[in-house]
Amino acid sequence: MLPWKRLIGPLAALLLAAAATTVPATSAAAADTAATSSRGWNDHACKPSSAHPRPVVLVHGTFANSVDNWLGLAPYLVNRGYCVYSLDYGQLPGVPFFNGLGPIDKSARQLDTFVDQVLASTGAAEVDLVGHSQGGMMPRYYLKFLGGAAEVNALIGIAPSNHGTTLGGLTQLLDYFPGAGDLLSTATPALADQVVGSPFLTKLNAGGDTVPGVTYTVLATKYDEVVTPYRSQFLDGPNVRNVVIQDLCAADLSEHAAIGLLDRIAFHEVTNALDPAHATPTTCLSVLG
């Protein structure tokens, strides 16, 4: 049996790999902002229309960034007339491209600042938030503790880590390796914050999952291998809609990364949540829409 000190590194590395929503390509992560703006994404000259009066702010997941996580959904929404914005948050010193790694409470403050900028540039009174993985959970801290409920109409979480993850039970192994939890917290605080039962999640979920005045949608896939069990993603409270993508299309095989990166069935449900008055049924044929 190997000494525990020799196992901490591999265990932490395995946790990091399993928690990643995607491994960004360097060229995509370094994509020029002007090129993005030319497609109407992160275009601060965009003014919301009467049909879509609220800007949409996209919140990436762990190990992702404001470009790579949204190469599918951002153009999808822009093409449907939305003003779309995305931010980078949770950066660690000396770690390029891979974001969403810092303490989640501090990341929520970055989101707060970004939303204020979007509201100022667009003149809108509220935004809608769409987040993937950590990005679907982190905004709840902003809503609950930073006054975000006054600035947000809806939060749509795609495979969000709302109640943490066991990574299929892997995180339970941390208790058997002295110091492993401390190493995880020090190197990548956001991962430690997302472990089931963490102090961060205990604070976030105390007193209820939701806040008044905000509508919540959770889009989950039963094939999620990162936020496990997948039903832990669901929220409980008023104005909540929890959706399993396979209940809409049994042939959808998307797992944790794919549901946020390229699943047009999930994208269609996002648009339904953004504009429920004009929602249309989501089926397997929604991939063609």
C-alpha positions as CSV (number, residue, x, y, z in Angstrom):
1,M,0.0,0.0,0.0
2,L,1.4,3.4,-0.9
3,P,1.9,6.0,1.8
4,W,-0.8,8.6,1.9
5,K,1.6,11.4,0.9
6,R,2.2,9.8,-2.4
7,L,-1.5,9.5,-3.1
8,I,-2.6,13.1,-2.4
9,G,-1.2,14.5,-5.6
10,P,-2.8,11.9,-7.9
11,L,-6.1,12.1,-6.0
12,A,-6.2,15.9,-6.4
13,A,-5.3,15.6,-10.0
14,L,-8.1,13.1,-10.6
15,L,-10.6,15.5,-8.9
16,L,-9.4,18.3,-11.0
17,A,-9.8,16.3,-14.2
18,A,-13.2,15.0,-13.3
19,A,-14.5,18.5,-12.3
20,A,-13.5,20.2,-15.5
21,T,-16.4,21.2,-17.7
22,T,-14.1,21.4,-20.7
23,V,-10.5,21.7,-21.6
24,P,-10.2,24.9,-23.5
25,A,-8.2,25.2,-26.7
26,T,-5.6,27.9,-26.3
27,S,-6.6,29.6,-29.5
28,A,-10.2,29.8,-28.5
29,A,-9.4,31.0,-25.0
30,A,-7.3,33.8,-26.5
31,A,-10.1,34.8,-29.0
32,D,-10.1,38.5,-29.6
33,T,-12.9,40.4,-27.9
34,A,-13.4,42.5,-31.0
35,A,-14.1,39.3,-33.1
36,T,-16.6,38.2,-30.5
37,S,-18.3,41.6,-30.5
38,S,-18.6,41.5,-34.2
39,R,-21.1,38.7,-33.8
40,G,-23.1,40.8,-31.3
41,W,-21.7,38.9,-28.3
42,N,-20.3,41.1,-25.6
43,D,-21.3,44.1,-27.7
44,H,-21.9,46.9,-25.2
45,A,-23.5,49.0,-27.9
46,C,-26.4,46.4,-28.0
47,K,-29.7,47.7,-26.8
48,P,-32.3,45.2,-25.8
49,S,-35.4,45.0,-27.9
50,S,-39.0,45.1,-26.8
51,A,-39.2,41.4,-27.6
52,H,-36.2,40.6,-25.5
53,P,-35.9,43.5,-23.0
54,R,-33.4,41.9,-20.7
55,P,-29.7,41.3,-21.5
56,V,-28.5,37.7,-21.0
57,V,-25.4,37.2,-18.9
58,L,-23.6,33.9,-19.4
59,V,-21.6,32.5,-16.5
60,H,-19.0,29.8,-17.4
61,G,-18.1,26.8,-15.3
62,T,-15.1,25.5,-13.5
63,F,-11.9,25.4,-15.6
64,A,-13.7,27.2,-18.4
65,N,-13.7,30.8,-19.6
66,S,-16.0,33.5,-21.1
67,V,-15.3,32.3,-24.7
68,D,-14.9,28.6,-24.8
69,N,-17.9,27.7,-22.6
70,W,-20.2,29.7,-24.9
71,L,-19.2,29.0,-28.5
72,G,-22.5,27.2,-29.0
73,L,-25.0,29.0,-26.8
74,A,-23.9,32.6,-27.3
75,P,-24.4,32.7,-31.1
76,Y,-27.6,30.7,-30.7
77,L,-29.0,33.5,-28.5
78,V,-27.6,36.4,-30.5
79,N,-29.2,35.0,-33.6
80,R,-32.5,35.1,-31.8
81,G,-32.3,38.7,-31.0
82,Y,-30.8,38.8,-27.5
83,C,-28.1,41.1,-26.2
84,V,-25.6,38.5,-24.8
85,Y,-22.7,39.0,-22.5
86,S,-20.2,36.7,-20.7
87,L,-17.5,37.3,-18.1
88,D,-14.4,35.7,-16.8
89,Y,-14.3,35.1,-13.0
90,G,-12.5,33.1,-10.4
91,Q,-9.0,33.6,-11.9
92,L,-6.0,32.3,-10.0
93,P,-2.6,34.1,-10.2
94,G,-0.4,32.6,-12.8
95,V,-3.1,30.4,-14.3
96,P,-4.1,31.6,-17.8
97,F,-7.2,30.5,-19.7
98,F,-8.6,28.3,-16.9
99,N,-11.0,30.2,-14.7
100,G,-13.7,29.5,-12.2
101,L,-11.0,28.2,-9.7
102,G,-11.0,30.9,-7.0
103,P,-13.2,31.1,-3.9
104,I,-16.8,31.2,-5.1
105,D,-18.0,34.0,-2.8
106,K,-15.3,36.2,-4.4
107,S,-16.4,35.1,-7.8
108,A,-20.0,36.1,-7.0
109,R,-18.7,39.6,-6.3
110,Q,-17.1,39.7,-9.7
111,L,-20.5,38.7,-11.2
112,D,-22.2,41.5,-9.2
113,T,-19.7,44.0,-10.7
114,F,-20.2,42.7,-14.2
115,V,-24.0,42.8,-14.0
116,D,-23.8,46.4,-12.9
117,Q,-21.7,47.2,-16.0
118,V,-24.2,45.4,-18.3
119,L,-27.1,47.2,-16.8
120,A,-25.3,50.6,-17.2
121,S,-24.4,50.0,-20.8
122,T,-27.8,48.7,-21.9
123,G,-30.1,50.8,-19.8
124,A,-32.0,47.7,-18.7
125,A,-33.5,47.3,-15.3
126,E,-32.7,43.6,-14.9
127,V,-30.7,40.8,-16.6
128,D,-31.3,37.1,-17.0
129,L,-28.5,34.8,-16.0
130,V,-27.6,31.5,-17.7
131,G,-24.8,29.4,-16.1
132,H,-23.1,26.1,-16.7
133,S,-21.9,23.9,-13.9
134,Q,-20.4,26.1,-11.2
135,G,-21.8,29.0,-13.2
136,G,-25.3,27.8,-12.6
137,M,-24.8,27.6,-8.9
138,M,-22.5,30.6,-8.1
139,P,-25.0,33.3,-9.0
140,R,-27.2,32.0,-6.2
141,Y,-24.7,33.5,-3.8
142,Y,-25.0,36.8,-5.6
143,L,-28.8,36.6,-5.5
144,K,-29.0,35.7,-1.8
145,F,-26.2,37.7,-0.2
146,L,-25.1,40.5,-2.5
147,G,-28.5,42.1,-3.5
148,G,-28.6,40.4,-6.9
149,A,-32.3,39.6,-6.6
150,A,-33.1,43.3,-7.4
151,E,-31.1,43.0,-10.6
152,V,-32.0,39.6,-11.9
153,N,-35.3,38.3,-13.4
154,A,-34.3,34.6,-14.0
155,L,-31.5,32.2,-13.3
156,I,-31.1,29.2,-15.6
157,G,-28.6,26.6,-14.5
158,I,-27.3,24.0,-16.9
159,A,-26.0,21.1,-15.0
160,P,-25.4,23.3,-11.9
161,S,-23.6,22.2,-8.8
162,N,-26.4,23.5,-6.5
163,H,-25.9,21.0,-3.7
164,G,-22.4,20.0,-4.5
165,T,-21.0,16.8,-5.9
166,T,-19.6,13.5,-4.8
167,L,-18.0,13.0,-8.2
168,G,-19.6,9.5,-8.1
169,G,-18.4,9.1,-4.5
170,L,-14.8,10.0,-5.2
171,T,-14.9,13.0,-2.8
172,Q,-15.6,10.7,0.0
173,L,-12.1,9.4,-0.3
174,L,-10.7,12.7,0.9
175,D,-11.4,11.7,4.4
176,Y,-9.0,8.8,4.1
177,F,-6.0,10.9,3.0
178,P,-4.8,13.4,5.7
179,G,-4.2,16.8,4.2
180,A,-5.9,16.1,0.9
181,G,-8.8,18.4,1.6
182,D,-6.5,21.2,2.7
183,L,-4.5,20.7,-0.5
184,L,-7.6,20.9,-2.6
185,S,-8.8,24.1,-0.8
186,T,-5.4,25.8,-1.2
187,A,-4.8,24.9,-4.8
188,T,-8.3,25.3,-6.2
189,P,-10.8,26.8,-3.7
190,A,-13.7,26.6,-6.1
191,L,-13.5,22.8,-6.3
192,A,-13.4,22.5,-2.5
193,D,-16.4,24.8,-2.3
194,Q,-18.3,22.4,-4.6
195,V,-17.8,19.3,-2.5
196,V,-21.0,18.0,-0.9
197,G,-21.2,19.4,2.7
198,S,-18.6,22.2,2.2
199,P,-18.9,25.3,4.4
200,F,-19.7,27.3,1.3
201,L,-22.6,25.1,0.2
202,T,-23.9,24.8,3.8
203,K,-24.1,28.6,4.0
204,L,-25.6,29.0,0.5
205,N,-28.4,26.4,1.0
206,A,-29.3,27.3,4.6
207,G,-32.8,28.7,4.9
208,G,-33.9,27.6,1.4
209,D,-32.6,27.3,-2.1
210,T,-34.3,30.3,-3.7
211,V,-35.0,34.0,-3.0
212,P,-38.2,35.9,-3.8
213,G,-38.6,37.7,-7.1
214,V,-36.4,35.4,-9.2
215,T,-37.5,32.5,-11.4
216,Y,-35.3,29.4,-11.5
217,T,-34.8,26.8,-14.1
218,V,-32.5,23.8,-13.8
219,L,-31.5,21.7,-16.9
220,A,-29.9,18.4,-15.9
221,T,-28.8,15.3,-17.8
222,K,-29.0,11.9,-16.2
223,Y,-25.7,11.1,-17.8
224,D,-23.9,13.7,-15.8
225,E,-20.6,12.3,-14.5
226,V,-19.3,15.4,-12.7
227,V,-22.2,16.8,-10.6
228,T,-23.4,13.6,-9.0
229,P,-26.0,12.4,-8.3
230,Y,-27.6,14.5,-11.0
231,R,-30.8,15.1,-9.1
232,S,-28.7,17.0,-6.5
233,Q,-28.7,19.8,-9.1
234,F,-32.4,20.4,-8.6
235,L,-33.7,23.3,-6.5
236,D,-36.7,23.4,-4.2
237,G,-38.9,26.4,-3.8
238,P,-41.4,28.6,-5.5
239,N,-40.8,29.7,-9.1
240,V,-38.6,26.7,-9.8
241,R,-38.7,24.4,-12.8
242,N,-36.4,21.3,-12.8
243,V,-36.0,19.6,-16.1
244,V,-34.2,16.3,-17.1
245,I,-33.2,16.7,-20.7
246,Q,-33.9,13.0,-21.4
247,D,-37.6,13.5,-20.4
248,L,-37.8,15.8,-23.4
249,C,-35.7,13.7,-25.8
250,A,-34.8,10.2,-24.7
251,A,-32.2,10.0,-27.4
252,D,-30.2,12.9,-25.9
253,L,-26.9,11.4,-24.7
254,S,-25.3,14.6,-23.5
255,E,-23.2,14.4,-20.4
256,H,-21.9,17.3,-18.1
257,A,-19.8,19.1,-20.7
258,A,-21.9,18.5,-23.8
259,I,-25.2,19.8,-22.3
260,G,-23.6,23.2,-21.8
261,L,-21.4,23.3,-24.9
262,L,-23.4,22.0,-27.8
263,D,-26.8,20.6,-26.8
264,R,-29.4,22.4,-28.9
265,I,-32.2,20.7,-27.0
266,A,-30.9,22.3,-23.8
267,F,-30.4,25.6,-25.7
268,H,-34.1,25.5,-26.8
269,E,-35.1,25.0,-23.2
270,V,-32.9,28.0,-22.3
271,T,-34.9,30.2,-24.7
272,N,-38.1,28.9,-23.3
273,A,-37.0,29.9,-19.8
274,L,-35.9,33.3,-21.1
275,D,-39.2,34.0,-22.8
276,P,-41.8,31.7,-21.2
277,A,-44.7,33.7,-22.8
278,H,-43.6,32.4,-26.2
279,A,-42.3,29.0,-25.2
280,T,-42.6,26.1,-27.6
281,P,-42.4,22.4,-27.0
282,T,-38.9,21.0,-26.7
283,T,-38.5,17.7,-28.5
284,C,-35.7,15.8,-30.2
285,L,-36.4,17.9,-33.4
286,S,-35.3,21.0,-31.4
287,V,-31.8,20.1,-32.6
288,L,-32.9,21.5,-36.0
289,G,-34.2,24.8,-34.7
